[in-house]
Amino acid sequence: MKRERELRLWRYGKVLLDGALIVLAFAIAYWIRYELQWIRTVEPAYLVPFRVYIPSILALTAILLLVYWLEGAYRLKRDAFFYDEFYLILRGTVTGIAAMIVIIFLATPSYYSRLIFGYTGIVTVILLGLSRAIERAIIGWRHKRGLGVERVLIVGAGEMGRSVMRAVVASPQLGYRIVGFLDDDPIKSQTDIGRYPALGTTDKIAEVIASQGIDQVIIALPWTCHAKIQRIMEHCQQAGITVRIVPDLFQMTLNRVVADNLNGVPLLGVREPTLRDWQRVAKRLMDVVLAGLGLVISAPLLALIALAIKLDSPGPVIFRQTRVGRGGVPFTCFKFRSMFVDAESRLPLLHQQNEATGPLFKMRDDPRRTRVGRVLRRMSLDELPQLWNVLKGEMSLVGPRPPLPSEVEAYAPWHLRRLEVSPGLTGLWQVSGRSDLTFDEMVLLDIYYIENWSPALDLRILLRTIPTVLLGSGAY
């Protein structure tokens, strides 16, 4: 409840801030039009003092704020992306400026400048876009430090519980921090999922709420546990804790439910989380076009990297390794060699220094890397030859990380779902922390990607990959 009040106050604060920025945008537009006189000079007879525009400024501010409100700019869900919010601002600004121009030139003298409203629209979009970007940066900075987050306890570690975990891992902007989960299964109640610890059985709900400082409980139990759900809800209500229930629908996630009818009788079915034919064609077309362009544009860089590897250490330039693709089919994955040629034989000696979880092996200071290899790994340039795998259809630009056969052998049954699509050169887990994530979190993100794929999601991941690679976040 406290968080909801804070969100309402923040929403009203955004309205006031937007109003101030619109006024500032008009002042900047006035300076550009009458002082700098871009595009067209102003005749002395048409020089209008700023105070003459004050009624227009107030009217425009009111119109734009009303349009933003009606467009839903102040009612966006917490999991909305920056692109969604910026699009609403852009669309609302165009609509509001157009309405203002019509009103001005129907009801006021002709000495008002048309260009000033165009300038105002452009500057408004820039200022409000910057304010949203800064807002999200501040919120992200606070969340990383545990400020303004909501501590969440998940009850149920089955498919529904993992669906909630996937959504939280994939959307850190939600401001949720999962402190752990409860489950009455003897194995699940003692087995952590990534960094989410198993806190015991549901009988410990009151104890866990008190000891962990829980703000919200999300119940993800099967529909057959009606009595248990009622008991947990009573505990939460007595403790003043927000409680929410994930609709079970026979253990099916809602985005996998297909509604149909049989001569008027409603039927529910399950849609497998794989891509449809048209989706595969669209994804493949994007892969071929972008991978082909990438190889052509990066050809000089590829040649320089190959020369640097050859001069730095003996051995082949390209490292070939068997990986597992879609449907469990093995293929040869190409990478620039970033390690010494005896790296595979030295791996057993380093297992005790493994810093990754699950079947993965990662070391921040892997002694097997060459000097050039350290730079390639940090900038992810060693993976550029995989563009050829993309052209061959063995990989995609975006998708789960291609696993080794030995890793797949160690998979739990629910891990195998990440093999339902082609592996990718980049993916949701790579732009969400890369090697800083646990293996289970990586799989949760991969399954979330499979269940929620769209061309827009691929585009967002590709755009987020650029700063991730440049900053070297989680790369080693």
Secondary structure, 3 states (H helix, E strand, C coil): CHHHHHHHHHHHHHHHHHHHHHHHHHHHHHHHHHHHCCCCCCCHHHCCCHHHHHHHHHHHHHHHHHHHHHHCCCCCCCCCCHHHHHHHHHHHHHHHHHHHHHHHHHHCCCCCCHHHHHHHHHHHHHHHHHHHHHHHHHHHHHHHCCCCCEEEEEECCCHHHHHHHHHHHHCHHHCEEEEEEECCCCCHHHCCECCECECCCHHHHHHHHHHHCCCEEEECCCCCCHHHHHHHHHHHHHCCCEEEECCCCCCCCHHHEEEEEECCEEEEEECCCCCCHHHHHHHHHHHHHHHHHHHHHCHHHHHHHHHHHHHHCCCCCEEEEEEECHHHCEEEEEEECCECCCHHHHHHHHHHHCCCCCCCCCCCCCCCECHHHHHHHHHCHHHCCHHHHHHHCCCEEECCCCCCHHHHHCCCHHHHHHHHCCCEEECCCHHHCHHHCCHHHHHHHHHHHHHCCCHHHHHHHHHHHHHHHHHCCCCC
